[in-house]
Amino acid sequence: MAEAENSVTSEVHHFSKEELLDPERGGKENFGQSEVSVLYKMAQADTSGGCRHASQEGSKPQRDDDEEEEEKEGNEEEFECLLGANGQVVLWSSRRETVLSRFDFVYPAYMVVEKCPIISPVIDSDGDLQVTRKKDLHKKEGAVLIEQKLFHAKKREHQSATTLELVGEQVWRGSLFLADFILNYPDIFRDAHILEVASGVGLTSVVAAMLAKQVIISDVDRGDILELISRNIKRNIDLIKAKVEVKEIDFFNHATIEEIMDLKNVSVLLAADVVYHDQLTDAFLRTVLRLMSDPPDKTMYIALEKRYVFTQEDMDTVAPCYEYFLQGLEWLGSQNLSQIDWTIEALPTDFEQYFTYERTRHLTLWKIQATLK
């Protein structure tokens, strides 16, 4: 029972069988950085062809065995195509115990160069002509590729929950929700200097980097999380326009903040799904206070999903971690009042959805603004 109380469920998206399975090759291949980039382009184009190793076109300069082995160890990643019980397919790396997931989205209209489209007739499975509606003429679809932890260290088969030690290494609905918010309000983030804390695998920061001038992606340096973020940045480099840095910020060690020189320009802070443990919530809000006490004036956006549990004490289904977070916001708004004017408010959550995920009514968005006196 204790394990159930300390578990949460992440958002996992899968490639389609048409994109990944290649029966002639056994469904297992090695992917280096260049090959993953090709896979990304394949995924964007919705092409079939399966889990293939990208072919090497043209000749390559000769290198000795040591150089080739070093590159293989440094860049090559082995991902195996696995077919799940429900027919879904994932790319699984047994060496790193991670999966490569694709998160589909539709580009907002302001990101799409409008031109007169040439529409080819599309026939559905029944032989009928599909009608292309006016609102769909200028749609452009994209995908973010994210490597993330999927299974608990014990590697229990078909596990759908994760213990607290691994929560930062998966994609949660709050990060997709915050990514949607970013795409809905480009004027806030365009050419901005942004810091995301507790970034996890970095999906939200990748989206922010589509608009911003600079994005600092941070998390605690535990396990290989910072390396994982760096790999995800490389996978999505074609989407990114901002200068991106990966740094450590430990909520329990503010000396890590002092070591980041580029914070002096940051005016926008981001955080997603950081509320799932009261002690961590306390440390998070103390870190927010520390970051927002320095110039320039800053605005923070926090996306959260309320997680409900049934407690015998209340004899009801409640969201205790979220309630504790609300108390923490009251505490934050009472700090350093001689130096800071605080504005803390919940924002509307009915903005347009661009990413493919289940948007529940339990997703919330908070804005914290600190104006220095």
C-alpha positions as CSV (number, residue, x, y, z in Angstrom):
1,M,0.0,0.0,0.0
2,A,2.8,2.4,0.8
3,E,4.2,2.0,-2.7
4,A,0.8,2.8,-4.2
5,E,0.7,6.0,-2.2
6,N,4.1,7.1,-3.5
7,S,3.5,6.4,-7.1
8,V,2.4,8.6,-10.0
9,T,1.7,7.8,-13.7
10,S,3.5,9.4,-16.6
11,E,2.5,10.3,-20.1
12,V,4.1,7.9,-22.7
13,H,3.6,8.2,-26.4
14,H,4.6,5.6,-29.0
15,F,5.6,5.5,-32.6
16,S,3.2,3.6,-34.9
17,K,4.0,0.2,-36.2
18,E,4.2,1.5,-39.7
19,E,7.0,3.9,-38.7
20,L,9.0,1.4,-36.7
21,L,8.6,-2.2,-37.6
22,D,10.6,-3.6,-40.4
23,P,9.9,-7.4,-40.5
24,E,12.8,-8.1,-42.8
25,R,15.3,-6.7,-40.3
26,G,13.9,-8.2,-37.2
27,G,12.8,-4.9,-35.6
28,K,16.1,-4.2,-33.9
29,E,18.8,-1.7,-34.9
30,N,21.5,0.7,-33.6
31,F,20.8,4.4,-33.7
32,G,23.5,7.1,-33.3
33,Q,22.8,10.8,-33.2
34,S,22.6,11.1,-37.0
35,E,20.4,8.1,-37.3
36,V,18.0,9.4,-34.7
37,S,17.9,12.7,-36.7
38,V,16.9,10.7,-39.7
39,L,14.3,8.9,-37.7
40,Y,12.9,12.2,-36.6
41,K,12.5,13.3,-40.2
42,M,10.9,10.0,-41.0
43,A,8.4,10.5,-38.2
44,Q,7.6,14.0,-39.4
45,A,6.9,12.8,-42.9
46,D,4.8,9.9,-41.6
47,T,6.7,7.6,-43.8
48,S,6.7,3.8,-43.5
49,G,9.9,1.8,-43.4
50,G,10.3,0.7,-39.9
51,C,13.2,0.5,-37.4
52,R,16.0,0.7,-39.9
53,H,19.5,1.8,-39.6
54,A,20.0,4.9,-41.7
55,S,22.0,4.1,-44.8
56,Q,25.4,5.8,-45.3
57,E,25.4,7.7,-48.6
58,G,28.7,8.5,-50.2
59,S,32.2,7.7,-49.0
60,K,33.6,8.5,-45.5
61,P,37.1,9.4,-44.7
62,Q,39.2,6.5,-43.3
63,R,39.7,6.4,-39.6
64,D,41.6,4.0,-37.4
65,D,39.8,1.4,-35.2
66,D,40.3,3.4,-32.0
67,E,38.5,6.4,-33.4
68,E,35.6,4.3,-34.7
69,E,35.3,2.4,-31.4
70,E,35.3,5.8,-29.5
71,E,32.5,7.2,-31.7
72,K,30.5,4.0,-31.3
73,E,30.7,4.1,-27.5
74,G,30.0,7.9,-27.4
75,N,27.2,8.3,-29.9
76,E,25.7,5.0,-30.9
77,E,22.5,4.0,-29.1
78,E,20.9,0.6,-29.5
79,F,17.1,0.8,-29.5
80,E,15.0,-2.3,-29.9
81,C,11.5,-2.1,-31.3
82,L,9.1,-3.7,-28.8
83,L,5.4,-4.5,-29.5
84,G,3.2,-4.0,-26.5
85,A,0.1,-5.9,-25.4
86,N,-2.2,-3.3,-27.0
87,G,-0.4,-3.1,-30.3
88,Q,1.7,0.0,-29.4
89,V,5.4,0.1,-30.3
90,V,8.2,1.6,-28.3
91,L,12.0,2.0,-28.9
92,W,13.7,0.4,-25.9
93,S,17.4,0.8,-25.0
94,S,18.4,-2.0,-22.7
95,R,21.8,-0.4,-22.1
96,R,20.4,2.8,-20.7
97,E,17.0,1.3,-19.6
98,T,15.2,4.1,-21.5
99,V,12.7,4.4,-24.3
100,L,12.5,6.9,-27.2
101,S,9.1,8.4,-27.4
102,R,7.5,10.7,-30.0
103,F,5.3,13.6,-28.9
104,D,3.2,14.9,-31.8
105,F,2.0,18.5,-32.1
106,V,0.4,20.8,-34.6
107,Y,2.3,24.0,-35.3
108,P,0.4,27.2,-34.3
109,A,-0.7,29.3,-37.3
110,Y,1.9,32.0,-36.6
111,M,4.7,29.4,-37.1
112,V,3.4,28.3,-40.4
113,V,4.4,30.2,-43.6
114,E,1.1,30.5,-45.4
115,K,1.0,29.7,-49.1
116,C,-1.5,28.3,-51.4
117,P,-1.6,24.6,-50.7
118,I,-1.8,21.9,-53.4
119,I,-4.3,19.4,-52.1
120,S,-4.1,15.9,-53.5
121,P,-7.3,13.7,-53.3
122,V,-7.3,11.4,-50.3
123,I,-9.3,8.2,-50.4
124,D,-10.4,6.6,-47.1
125,S,-10.5,2.8,-46.4
126,D,-14.1,2.6,-47.8
127,G,-13.0,4.2,-51.1
128,D,-14.7,7.5,-50.4
129,L,-13.1,10.9,-51.1
130,Q,-12.1,12.7,-47.8
131,V,-13.0,16.3,-47.7
132,T,-10.2,18.7,-46.7
133,R,-11.8,21.4,-44.6
134,K,-10.7,25.1,-44.7
135,K,-9.4,25.1,-41.2
136,D,-7.0,22.3,-42.0
137,L,-5.5,23.8,-45.1
138,H,-2.5,25.4,-43.4
139,K,-1.9,22.8,-40.7
140,K,1.7,21.7,-40.2
141,E,2.5,18.8,-37.9
142,G,5.7,18.3,-35.9
143,A,7.1,15.9,-33.4
144,V,9.4,16.1,-30.3
145,L,11.6,13.1,-29.7
146,I,12.2,12.4,-26.1
147,E,14.3,9.7,-24.5
148,Q,12.9,8.9,-21.0
149,K,12.9,6.3,-18.3
150,L,9.9,4.0,-18.5
151,F,10.4,1.2,-16.1
152,H,11.3,1.0,-12.4
153,A,14.8,-0.2,-11.7
154,K,13.4,-3.6,-10.8
155,K,12.1,-3.7,-14.4
156,R,8.7,-5.2,-13.5
157,E,6.9,-6.2,-16.6
158,H,4.1,-3.8,-17.8
159,Q,4.7,-1.4,-15.0
160,S,2.6,1.8,-15.3
161,A,3.7,3.6,-12.1
162,T,7.0,5.1,-11.0
163,T,8.6,5.6,-7.6
164,L,9.7,9.1,-6.6
165,E,13.3,8.5,-7.4
166,L,12.7,8.3,-11.1
167,V,9.9,10.9,-11.6
168,G,12.3,13.5,-13.2
169,E,13.3,11.1,-15.9
170,Q,9.8,10.8,-17.5
171,V,7.4,13.0,-19.3
172,W,4.4,14.1,-17.3
173,R,1.2,15.7,-18.5
174,G,2.1,19.0,-16.8
175,S,5.0,19.5,-19.1
176,L,2.9,19.0,-22.2
177,F,0.3,21.3,-20.7
178,L,2.9,24.0,-20.1
179,A,4.3,23.4,-23.7
180,D,0.7,24.1,-25.0
181,F,0.6,27.3,-22.9
182,I,4.0,28.4,-24.4
183,L,2.7,27.9,-28.0
184,N,-0.5,29.8,-27.2
185,Y,1.2,32.9,-25.9
186,P,4.3,33.5,-28.1
187,D,4.6,37.1,-27.1
188,I,5.6,36.1,-23.6
189,F,8.4,33.8,-24.7
190,R,9.6,35.2,-28.0
191,D,13.3,36.3,-27.7
192,A,13.1,35.9,-23.9
193,H,15.8,34.6,-21.5
194,I,14.2,31.5,-19.9
195,L,15.1,29.2,-17.0
196,E,13.3,25.9,-16.4
197,V,13.8,24.3,-13.0
198,A,13.3,20.6,-12.4
199,S,13.2,20.2,-16.1
200,G,13.2,16.4,-16.1
201,V,13.8,15.1,-19.7
202,G,13.5,18.6,-21.1
203,L,10.4,18.5,-23.3
204,T,9.0,21.9,-22.1
205,S,12.4,23.6,-22.6
206,V,12.6,22.2,-26.2
207,V,9.3,23.9,-27.0
208,A,10.4,27.1,-25.2
209,A,13.6,27.1,-27.3
210,M,11.4,27.3,-30.4
211,L,10.7,30.9,-29.5
212,A,13.2,32.1,-26.9
213,K,16.6,33.7,-27.3
214,Q,18.1,31.7,-24.5
215,V,16.9,28.7,-22.5
216,I,18.7,27.3,-19.4
217,I,17.5,23.8,-18.7
218,S,18.2,22.7,-15.1
219,D,17.7,19.8,-12.7
220,V,19.5,18.1,-9.9
221,D,22.6,16.3,-11.1
222,R,21.5,12.8,-10.1
223,G,22.0,9.7,-12.1
224,D,22.4,10.6,-15.8
225,I,19.5,13.1,-15.9
226,L,21.7,16.0,-17.2
227,E,23.2,13.8,-19.9
228,L,19.7,12.6,-20.8
229,I,18.6,16.2,-21.3
230,S,21.6,16.9,-23.5
231,R,20.8,14.0,-25.7
232,N,17.2,15.1,-26.0
233,I,18.4,18.6,-27.0
234,K,20.6,17.1,-29.8
235,R,17.7,15.0,-31.0
236,N,15.5,18.0,-31.5
237,I,18.1,20.5,-32.7
238,D,16.1,21.2,-35.9
239,L,13.3,22.6,-33.8
240,I,15.4,24.9,-31.6
241,K,16.3,28.5,-32.4
242,A,17.5,29.5,-28.9
243,K,20.9,29.2,-27.3
244,V,20.5,26.3,-24.9
245,E,22.5,25.4,-21.8
246,V,22.0,22.4,-19.4
247,K,22.9,23.2,-15.8
248,E,22.4,21.9,-12.3
249,I,20.0,23.5,-9.9
250,D,19.5,21.6,-6.7
251,F,16.5,22.8,-4.6
252,F,18.4,21.7,-1.5
253,N,21.7,23.3,-2.4
254,H,21.4,26.9,-3.5
255,A,25.2,27.1,-4.1
256,T,24.3,25.5,-7.5
257,I,22.4,28.7,-8.4
258,E,25.5,30.8,-7.7
259,E,27.5,28.8,-10.1
260,I,25.3,29.7,-13.1
261,M,26.6,33.0,-14.5
262,D,23.9,33.5,-17.2
263,L,21.0,33.9,-14.7
264,K,21.4,37.7,-14.7
265,N,19.4,38.0,-17.9
266,V,16.6,35.5,-17.1
267,S,13.2,37.1,-16.8
268,V,10.9,34.0,-17.3
269,L,10.9,30.9,-15.1
270,L,9.2,27.6,-15.9
271,A,8.3,24.6,-13.8
272,A,6.0,21.6,-14.5
273,D,4.7,18.9,-12.2
274,V,7.1,19.7,-9.3
275,V,4.4,19.1,-6.6
276,Y,4.2,15.5,-5.5
277,H,6.1,15.5,-2.1
278,D,5.7,18.1,0.6
279,Q,9.4,18.3,1.5
280,L,10.3,18.9,-2.1
281,T,7.5,21.5,-2.4
282,D,9.1,23.4,0.5
283,A,12.5,23.3,-1.2
284,F,11.0,24.3,-4.5
285,L,9.3,27.4,-3.1
286,R,12.5,28.4,-1.2
287,T,14.3,28.1,-4.6
288,V,11.7,30.3,-6.3
289,L,12.2,32.9,-3.6
290,R,15.9,32.8,-4.1
291,L,15.7,33.1,-7.9
292,M,13.1,35.9,-7.9
293,S,14.9,38.0,-5.3
294,D,17.6,39.0,-7.9
295,P,17.1,41.4,-10.8
296,P,15.6,41.6,-13.4
297,D,11.9,41.4,-12.5
298,K,10.7,37.8,-13.2
299,T,7.6,36.0,-14.0
300,M,7.2,32.3,-13.3
301,Y,4.7,29.8,-14.9
302,I,4.0,26.6,-13.0
303,A,1.9,23.8,-14.5
304,L,0.6,21.1,-12.2
305,E,-1.7,18.2,-12.2
306,K,-3.7,17.6,-9.0
307,R,-3.2,14.1,-7.9
308,Y,-6.1,12.7,-5.8
309,V,-5.9,10.0,-3.2
310,F,-8.5,8.5,-0.8
311,T,-7.6,9.1,2.8
312,Q,-9.2,7.4,5.8
313,E,-8.6,10.7,7.8
314,D,-10.8,12.7,5.4
315,M,-13.0,9.7,4.3
316,D,-12.9,11.4,0.9
317,T,-10.8,11.8,-2.2
318,V,-8.4,14.7,-1.8
319,A,-5.3,16.2,-3.4
320,P,-3.1,16.8,-0.3
321,C,0.1,17.7,-2.2
322,Y,-1.7,20.3,-4.1
323,E,-3.4,21.8,-1.0
324,Y,0.1,21.9,0.6
325,F,1.4,23.8,-2.5
326,L,-1.4,26.4,-2.1
327,Q,-0.3,27.0,1.5
328,G,3.2,27.4,0.2
329,L,2.1,30.0,-2.2
330,E,0.6,32.0,0.6
331,W,3.9,31.7,2.4
332,L,5.8,32.9,-0.7
333,G,3.6,35.9,-1.1
334,S,4.4,37.1,2.4
335,Q,8.2,37.0,1.9
336,N,10.6,40.0,1.5
337,L,7.7,42.4,1.1
338,S,10.0,45.4,1.7
339,Q,11.9,44.4,-1.5
340,I,9.3,42.5,-3.7
341,D,5.8,43.2,-4.8
342,W,4.2,39.7,-5.4
343,T,1.4,38.9,-7.8
344,I,0.3,35.3,-7.6
345,E,-2.7,34.0,-9.5
346,A,-4.2,31.0,-11.2
347,L,-4.5,31.3,-14.9
348,P,-7.3,30.1,-17.3
349,T,-6.7,26.7,-18.6
350,D,-9.0,26.7,-21.7
351,F,-6.2,27.6,-24.2
352,E,-5.8,25.6,-27.4
353,Q,-4.2,22.2,-27.3
354,Y,-1.4,21.6,-29.8
355,F,0.2,18.4,-28.4
356,T,-1.5,15.0,-28.4
357,Y,-2.2,13.9,-24.8
358,E,-5.2,13.5,-22.5
359,R,-5.9,17.0,-21.0
360,T,-7.7,16.4,-17.8
361,R,-9.7,18.9,-15.7
362,H,-7.1,18.4,-12.9
363,L,-4.4,20.3,-14.8
364,T,-3.8,23.8,-13.4
365,L,-1.5,26.7,-14.2
366,W,-0.1,29.3,-11.8
367,K,1.6,32.6,-12.5
368,I,4.0,34.2,-10.0
369,Q,5.3,37.7,-10.7
370,A,8.0,39.4,-8.7
371,T,8.5,43.1,-9.1
372,L,11.5,44.4,-7.3
373,K,11.2,47.7,-5.4
